Amino acid sequence: MMRLGLGLVALFVVARTLGLDRGVGVLSGTVPGTMAEALAGLAFAALWFAAVLLAVPLMVAGLVGRPRQR
């Protein structure tokens, strides 16, 4: 669980670094420059929602479900 959550956050960071957030305006009805930019914006929005809504509970579940070692 922990690895999946960290993987989602890592994908989001990579998408942000690559500049995919420039096309996210397609969600508000703003016309993007190209179809590729619109698709990149939709992919970035999906990754953002995954990082915010899925990654945190997955990482918490990974921490709670981990057996305690002493």
Biopython code that builds the backbone (N, CA, C, O; Angstrom):
import numpy as np
from Bio.PDB.StructureBuilder import StructureBuilder

atoms = [
    (1, "MET", "N", (0.811, -1.192, 0.000)),
    (1, "MET", "CA", (0.000, 0.000, 0.000)),
    (1, "MET", "C", (0.859, 1.263, 0.000)),
    (1, "MET", "O", (0.597, 2.226, -0.720)),
    (2, "MET", "N", (1.875, 1.218, 0.821)),
    (2, "MET", "CA", (2.748, 2.390, 0.948)),
    (2, "MET", "C", (3.436, 2.685, -0.392)),
    (2, "MET", "O", (3.536, 3.840, -0.804)),
    (3, "ARG", "N", (3.901, 1.648, -1.053)),
    (3, "ARG", "CA", (4.594, 1.859, -2.338)),
    (3, "ARG", "C", (3.660, 2.427, -3.393)),
    (3, "ARG", "O", (4.064, 3.277, -4.187)),
    (4, "LEU", "N", (2.422, 1.969, -3.411)),
    (4, "LEU", "CA", (1.460, 2.479, -4.387)),
    (4, "LEU", "C", (1.186, 3.964, -4.152)),
    (4, "LEU", "O", (1.147, 4.751, -5.098)),
    (5, "GLY", "N", (0.998, 4.340, -2.891)),
    (5, "GLY", "CA", (0.782, 5.752, -2.570)),
    (5, "GLY", "C", (1.970, 6.613, -2.945)),
    (5, "GLY", "O", (1.806, 7.692, -3.516)),
    (6, "LEU", "N", (3.164, 6.145, -2.627)),
    (6, "LEU", "CA", (4.366, 6.896, -2.995)),
    (6, "LEU", "C", (4.548, 6.951, -4.512)),
    (6, "LEU", "O", (5.033, 7.948, -5.047)),
    (7, "GLY", "N", (4.164, 5.889, -5.196)),
    (7, "GLY", "CA", (4.244, 5.875, -6.660)),
    (7, "GLY", "C", (3.319, 6.908, -7.287)),
    (7, "GLY", "O", (3.692, 7.576, -8.252)),
    (8, "LEU", "N", (2.110, 7.041, -6.741)),
    (8, "LEU", "CA", (1.174, 8.051, -7.254)),
    (8, "LEU", "C", (1.716, 9.460, -7.051)),
    (8, "LEU", "O", (1.609, 10.310, -7.934)),
    (9, "VAL", "N", (2.297, 9.697, -5.882)),
    (9, "VAL", "CA", (2.884, 11.022, -5.619)),
    (9, "VAL", "C", (4.065, 11.268, -6.547)),
    (9, "VAL", "O", (4.240, 12.380, -7.047)),
    (10, "ALA", "N", (4.880, 10.236, -6.783)),
    (10, "ALA", "CA", (6.028, 10.385, -7.684)),
    (10, "ALA", "C", (5.563, 10.688, -9.107)),
    (10, "ALA", "O", (6.167, 11.521, -9.782)),
    (11, "LEU", "N", (4.508, 10.032, -9.573)),
    (11, "LEU", "CA", (3.975, 10.320, -10.908)),
    (11, "LEU", "C", (3.468, 11.757, -11.001)),
    (11, "LEU", "O", (3.661, 12.425, -12.016)),
    (12, "PHE", "N", (2.825, 12.224, -9.943)),
    (12, "PHE", "CA", (2.349, 13.605, -9.928)),
    (12, "PHE", "C", (3.513, 14.591, -10.007)),
    (12, "PHE", "O", (3.445, 15.577, -10.740)),
    (13, "VAL", "N", (4.572, 14.326, -9.257)),
    (13, "VAL", "CA", (5.743, 15.213, -9.274)),
    (13, "VAL", "C", (6.387, 15.232, -10.657)),
    (13, "VAL", "O", (6.806, 16.287, -11.133)),
    (14, "VAL", "N", (6.465, 14.080, -11.296)),
    (14, "VAL", "CA", (7.032, 14.008, -12.649)),
    (14, "VAL", "C", (6.160, 14.794, -13.630)),
    (14, "VAL", "O", (6.676, 15.534, -14.467)),
    (15, "ALA", "N", (4.844, 14.631, -13.526)),
    (15, "ALA", "CA", (3.938, 15.358, -14.419)),
    (15, "ALA", "C", (4.064, 16.864, -14.217)),
    (15, "ALA", "O", (4.042, 17.629, -15.181)),
    (16, "ARG", "N", (4.196, 17.282, -12.974)),
    (16, "ARG", "CA", (4.345, 18.713, -12.685)),
    (16, "ARG", "C", (5.672, 19.233, -13.236)),
    (16, "ARG", "O", (5.743, 20.331, -13.787)),
    (17, "THR", "N", (6.719, 18.424, -13.076)),
    (17, "THR", "CA", (8.040, 18.819, -13.565)),
    (17, "THR", "C", (8.053, 18.936, -15.088)),
    (17, "THR", "O", (8.716, 19.814, -15.639)),
    (18, "LEU", "N", (7.325, 18.055, -15.763)),
    (18, "LEU", "CA", (7.271, 18.087, -17.224)),
    (18, "LEU", "C", (6.374, 19.198, -17.765)),
    (18, "LEU", "O", (6.356, 19.447, -18.971)),
    (19, "GLY", "N", (5.633, 19.864, -16.885)),
    (19, "GLY", "CA", (4.802, 20.985, -17.322)),
    (19, "GLY", "C", (3.445, 20.591, -17.854)),
    (19, "GLY", "O", (2.847, 21.333, -18.633)),
    (20, "LEU", "N", (2.946, 19.436, -17.450)),
    (20, "LEU", "CA", (1.632, 19.010, -17.928)),
    (20, "LEU", "C", (0.502, 19.860, -17.356)),
    (20, "LEU", "O", (-0.626, 19.806, -17.846)),
    (21, "ASP", "N", (0.797, 20.637, -16.332)),
    (21, "ASP", "CA", (-0.236, 21.457, -15.705)),
    (21, "ASP", "C", (-0.656, 22.653, -16.565)),
    (21, "ASP", "O", (-1.643, 23.319, -16.252)),
    (22, "ARG", "N", (0.069, 22.927, -17.623)),
    (22, "ARG", "CA", (-0.290, 24.065, -18.490)),
    (22, "ARG", "C", (-1.624, 23.841, -19.186)),
    (22, "ARG", "O", (-2.337, 24.803, -19.469)),
    (23, "GLY", "N", (-1.972, 22.599, -19.464)),
    (23, "GLY", "CA", (-3.210, 22.319, -20.184)),
    (23, "GLY", "C", (-4.402, 22.058, -19.302)),
    (23, "GLY", "O", (-5.464, 21.692, -19.804)),
    (24, "VAL", "N", (-4.264, 22.235, -17.992)),
    (24, "VAL", "CA", (-5.357, 21.925, -17.075)),
    (24, "VAL", "C", (-6.515, 22.919, -17.207)),
    (24, "VAL", "O", (-7.598, 22.677, -16.676)),
    (25, "GLY", "N", (-6.300, 24.000, -17.890)),
    (25, "GLY", "CA", (-7.358, 24.982, -18.116)),
    (25, "GLY", "C", (-8.517, 24.441, -18.926)),
    (25, "GLY", "O", (-9.580, 25.060, -18.976)),
    (26, "VAL", "N", (-8.333, 23.304, -19.558)),
    (26, "VAL", "CA", (-9.408, 22.687, -20.334)),
    (26, "VAL", "C", (-10.591, 22.348, -19.423)),
    (26, "VAL", "O", (-11.725, 22.273, -19.896)),
    (27, "LEU", "N", (-10.348, 22.145, -18.148)),
    (27, "LEU", "CA", (-11.425, 21.823, -17.210)),
    (27, "LEU", "C", (-12.344, 23.003, -16.954)),
    (27, "LEU", "O", (-13.513, 22.814, -16.620)),
    (28, "SER", "N", (-11.837, 24.210, -17.105)),
    (28, "SER", "CA", (-12.662, 25.400, -16.872)),
    (28, "SER", "C", (-13.293, 25.929, -18.163)),
    (28, "SER", "O", (-13.972, 26.955, -18.153)),
    (29, "GLY", "N", (-13.068, 25.234, -19.250)),
    (29, "GLY", "CA", (-13.649, 25.650, -20.521)),
    (29, "GLY", "C", (-12.721, 26.504, -21.363)),
    (29, "GLY", "O", (-13.092, 26.928, -22.458)),
    (30, "THR", "N", (-11.525, 26.760, -20.872)),
    (30, "THR", "CA", (-10.540, 27.502, -21.637)),
    (30, "THR", "C", (-10.034, 26.613, -22.763)),
    (30, "THR", "O", (-9.704, 25.449, -22.535)),
    (31, "VAL", "N", (-9.972, 27.133, -23.933)),
    (31, "VAL", "CA", (-9.534, 26.350, -25.079)),
    (31, "VAL", "C", (-8.011, 26.236, -25.064)),
    (31, "VAL", "O", (-7.316, 27.250, -25.131)),
    (32, "PRO", "N", (-7.483, 25.008, -24.975)),
    (32, "PRO", "CA", (-6.028, 24.836, -24.996)),
    (32, "PRO", "C", (-5.480, 25.025, -26.402)),
    (32, "PRO", "O", (-6.234, 25.052, -27.375)),
    (33, "GLY", "N", (-4.164, 25.155, -26.500)),
    (33, "GLY", "CA", (-3.520, 25.364, -27.786)),
    (33, "GLY", "C", (-3.685, 24.188, -28.731)),
    (33, "GLY", "O", (-4.015, 24.371, -29.903)),
    (34, "THR", "N", (-3.459, 22.990, -28.235)),
    (34, "THR", "CA", (-3.539, 21.798, -29.077)),
    (34, "THR", "C", (-4.302, 20.711, -28.339)),
    (34, "THR", "O", (-4.548, 20.803, -27.136)),
    (35, "MET", "N", (-4.671, 19.678, -29.087)),
    (35, "MET", "CA", (-5.352, 18.537, -28.487)),
    (35, "MET", "C", (-4.423, 17.808, -27.518)),
    (35, "MET", "O", (-4.869, 17.301, -26.488)),
    (36, "ALA", "N", (-3.133, 17.756, -27.849)),
    (36, "ALA", "CA", (-2.166, 17.105, -26.959)),
    (36, "ALA", "C", (-2.076, 17.845, -25.631)),
    (36, "ALA", "O", (-1.950, 17.222, -24.577)),
    (37, "GLU", "N", (-2.140, 19.165, -25.678)),
    (37, "GLU", "CA", (-2.099, 19.953, -24.446)),
    (37, "GLU", "C", (-3.347, 19.711, -23.609)),
    (37, "GLU", "O", (-3.271, 19.661, -22.381)),
    (38, "ALA", "N", (-4.497, 19.561, -24.265)),
    (38, "ALA", "CA", (-5.735, 19.268, -23.536)),
    (38, "ALA", "C", (-5.666, 17.900, -22.868)),
    (38, "ALA", "O", (-6.077, 17.750, -21.717)),
    (39, "LEU", "N", (-5.155, 16.914, -23.573)),
    (39, "LEU", "CA", (-5.017, 15.573, -22.999)),
    (39, "LEU", "C", (-4.010, 15.563, -21.857)),
    (39, "LEU", "O", (-4.203, 14.870, -20.858)),
    (40, "ALA", "N", (-2.934, 16.334, -22.008)),
    (40, "ALA", "CA", (-1.950, 16.440, -20.935)),
    (40, "ALA", "C", (-2.575, 17.088, -19.709)),
    (40, "ALA", "O", (-2.289, 16.680, -18.583)),
    (41, "GLY", "N", (-3.413, 18.078, -19.907)),
    (41, "GLY", "CA", (-4.095, 18.729, -18.796)),
    (41, "GLY", "C", (-5.052, 17.784, -18.082)),
    (41, "GLY", "O", (-5.136, 17.791, -16.854)),
    (42, "LEU", "N", (-5.772, 16.973, -18.849)),
    (42, "LEU", "CA", (-6.666, 15.996, -18.237)),
    (42, "LEU", "C", (-5.884, 14.927, -17.471)),
    (42, "LEU", "O", (-6.297, 14.501, -16.393)),
    (43, "ALA", "N", (-4.760, 14.500, -18.031)),
    (43, "ALA", "CA", (-3.918, 13.524, -17.346)),
    (43, "ALA", "C", (-3.360, 14.121, -16.055)),
    (43, "ALA", "O", (-3.294, 13.440, -15.031)),
    (44, "PHE", "N", (-2.962, 15.387, -16.102)),
    (44, "PHE", "CA", (-2.442, 16.043, -14.904)),
    (44, "PHE", "C", (-3.529, 16.147, -13.839)),
    (44, "PHE", "O", (-3.266, 15.916, -12.659)),
    (45, "ALA", "N", (-4.739, 16.489, -14.246)),
    (45, "ALA", "CA", (-5.839, 16.593, -13.281)),
    (45, "ALA", "C", (-6.125, 15.231, -12.643)),
    (45, "ALA", "O", (-6.373, 15.150, -11.440)),
    (46, "ALA", "N", (-6.092, 14.180, -13.432)),
    (46, "ALA", "CA", (-6.308, 12.836, -12.894)),
    (46, "ALA", "C", (-5.209, 12.458, -11.912)),
    (46, "ALA", "O", (-5.485, 11.861, -10.871)),
    (47, "LEU", "N", (-3.975, 12.798, -12.230)),
    (47, "LEU", "CA", (-2.869, 12.518, -11.314)),
    (47, "LEU", "C", (-2.975, 13.357, -10.042)),
    (47, "LEU", "O", (-2.631, 12.883, -8.959)),
    (48, "TRP", "N", (-3.440, 14.581, -10.161)),
    (48, "TRP", "CA", (-3.605, 15.423, -8.981)),
    (48, "TRP", "C", (-4.651, 14.831, -8.044)),
    (48, "TRP", "O", (-4.437, 14.734, -6.835)),
    (49, "PHE", "N", (-5.796, 14.432, -8.626)),
    (49, "PHE", "CA", (-6.827, 13.816, -7.801)),
    (49, "PHE", "C", (-6.334, 12.515, -7.176)),
    (49, "PHE", "O", (-6.646, 12.227, -6.020)),
    (50, "ALA", "N", (-5.569, 11.731, -7.924)),
    (50, "ALA", "CA", (-5.029, 10.478, -7.378)),
    (50, "ALA", "C", (-4.056, 10.765, -6.236)),
    (50, "ALA", "O", (-4.072, 10.075, -5.216)),
    (51, "ALA", "N", (-3.217, 11.774, -6.406)),
    (51, "ALA", "CA", (-2.237, 12.095, -5.363)),
    (51, "ALA", "C", (-2.907, 12.647, -4.114)),
    (51, "ALA", "O", (-2.452, 12.390, -2.999)),
    (52, "VAL", "N", (-3.978, 13.400, -4.292)),
    (52, "VAL", "CA", (-4.640, 14.007, -3.132)),
    (52, "VAL", "C", (-5.629, 13.048, -2.474)),
    (52, "VAL", "O", (-5.666, 12.935, -1.249)),
    (53, "LEU", "N", (-6.431, 12.358, -3.287)),
    (53, "LEU", "CA", (-7.510, 11.550, -2.729)),
    (53, "LEU", "C", (-7.151, 10.087, -2.490)),
    (53, "LEU", "O", (-7.756, 9.446, -1.631)),
    (54, "LEU", "N", (-6.197, 9.552, -3.214)),
    (54, "LEU", "CA", (-5.867, 8.136, -3.069)),
    (54, "LEU", "C", (-4.545, 7.884, -2.352)),
    (54, "LEU", "O", (-4.445, 6.963, -1.541)),
    (55, "ALA", "N", (-3.543, 8.686, -2.643)),
    (55, "ALA", "CA", (-2.201, 8.409, -2.122)),
    (55, "ALA", "C", (-2.135, 8.517, -0.603)),
    (55, "ALA", "O", (-1.518, 7.676, 0.050)),
    (56, "VAL", "N", (-2.760, 9.536, -0.039)),
    (56, "VAL", "CA", (-2.677, 9.727, 1.412)),
    (56, "VAL", "C", (-3.334, 8.565, 2.166)),
    (56, "VAL", "O", (-2.708, 8.016, 3.073)),
    (57, "PRO", "N", (-4.576, 8.165, 1.830)),
    (57, "PRO", "CA", (-5.146, 7.014, 2.536)),
    (57, "PRO", "C", (-4.367, 5.719, 2.311)),
    (57, "PRO", "O", (-4.281, 4.885, 3.212)),
    (58, "LEU", "N", (-3.802, 5.546, 1.119)),
    (58, "LEU", "CA", (-2.999, 4.351, 0.872)),
    (58, "LEU", "C", (-1.754, 4.320, 1.747)),
    (58, "LEU", "O", (-1.387, 3.270, 2.274)),
    (59, "MET", "N", (-1.105, 5.470, 1.901)),
    (59, "MET", "CA", (0.097, 5.509, 2.731)),
    (59, "MET", "C", (-0.252, 5.312, 4.213)),
    (59, "MET", "O", (0.487, 4.649, 4.940)),
    (60, "VAL", "N", (-1.365, 5.881, 4.655)),
    (60, "VAL", "CA", (-1.785, 5.676, 6.044)),
    (60, "VAL", "C", (-2.124, 4.202, 6.271)),
    (60, "VAL", "O", (-1.753, 3.629, 7.295)),
    (61, "ALA", "N", (-2.821, 3.595, 5.325)),
    (61, "ALA", "CA", (-3.148, 2.176, 5.453)),
    (61, "ALA", "C", (-1.885, 1.328, 5.465)),
    (61, "ALA", "O", (-1.817, 0.321, 6.171)),
    (62, "GLY", "N", (-0.901, 1.726, 4.700)),
    (62, "GLY", "CA", (0.362, 0.996, 4.702)),
    (62, "GLY", "C", (1.081, 1.098, 6.028)),
    (62, "GLY", "O", (1.721, 0.143, 6.467)),
    (63, "LEU", "N", (0.981, 2.253, 6.671)),
    (63, "LEU", "CA", (1.620, 2.422, 7.980)),
    (63, "LEU", "C", (0.872, 1.679, 9.079)),
    (63, "LEU", "O", (1.486, 1.072, 9.956)),
    (64, "VAL", "N", (-0.452, 1.730, 9.028)),
    (64, "VAL", "CA", (-1.260, 1.074, 10.054)),
    (64, "VAL", "C", (-1.188, -0.440, 9.907)),
    (64, "VAL", "O", (-1.132, -1.161, 10.903)),
    (65, "GLY", "N", (-1.188, -0.916, 8.687)),
    (65, "GLY", "CA", (-1.186, -2.345, 8.445)),
    (65, "GLY", "C", (0.176, -3.006, 8.604)),
    (65, "GLY", "O", (0.275, -4.233, 8.600)),
    (66, "ARG", "N", (1.204, -2.220, 8.741)),
    (66, "ARG", "CA", (2.563, -2.764, 8.877)),
    (66, "ARG", "C", (2.721, -3.417, 10.247)),
    (66, "ARG", "O", (2.382, -2.808, 11.261)),
    (67, "PRO", "N", (3.226, -4.638, 10.290)),
    (67, "PRO", "CA", (3.419, -5.288, 11.601)),
    (67, "PRO", "C", (4.474, -4.545, 12.415)),
    (67, "PRO", "O", (5.475, -4.065, 11.884)),
    (68, "ARG", "N", (4.224, -4.467, 13.695)),
    (68, "ARG", "CA", (5.136, -3.738, 14.576)),
    (68, "ARG", "C", (6.361, -4.615, 14.863)),
    (68, "ARG", "O", (6.240, -5.789, 15.213)),
    (69, "GLN", "N", (7.520, -4.020, 14.707)),
    (69, "GLN", "CA", (8.768, -4.733, 14.983)),
    (69, "GLN", "C", (9.455, -4.084, 16.171)),
    (69, "GLN", "O", (9.555, -2.860, 16.249)),
    (70, "ARG", "N", (9.926, -4.906, 17.092)),
    (70, "ARG", "CA", (10.635, -4.367, 18.266)),
    (70, "ARG", "C", (11.946, -5.047, 18.417)),
    (70, "ARG", "O", (12.698, -4.740, 19.342)),
]
sb = StructureBuilder()
sb.init_structure("model")
sb.init_model(0)
sb.init_chain("A")
sb.init_seg("    ")
for serial, (resi, resn, name, xyz) in enumerate(atoms, 1):
    if name == "N":
        sb.init_residue(resn, " ", resi, " ")
    sb.init_atom(name, np.array(xyz, "f"), 0.0, 1.0, " ", f" {name:<3s}", serial, name[0])
structure = sb.get_structure()
